[in-house]
Amino acid sequence: MSRFSVPEMSCGHCKASIEGALLDADPGADVSFDMEAREVEVDAVLDESEIIAAIKTAGFEANALG
């Protein structure tokens, strides 16, 4: 499980875009959101750089958190 900060994520549309991009990259991914903290948790076969790239295709910058 990896956590990512997505500072520009602020609404349900943002969440849907990010989730769609991640599931396109890995249909078996488990994705959860903390909208208040603007963080995404991802359990996937993708590595961190691939997850960040998928989030970027949705139009958002992301940074890995510890």
Secondary structure, 3 states (H helix, E strand, C coil): CEEEECCCCCCHHHHHHHHHHHHHHCCCCEEEEECCCCEEEEECCCCHHHHHHHHHHCCCCCEEEC
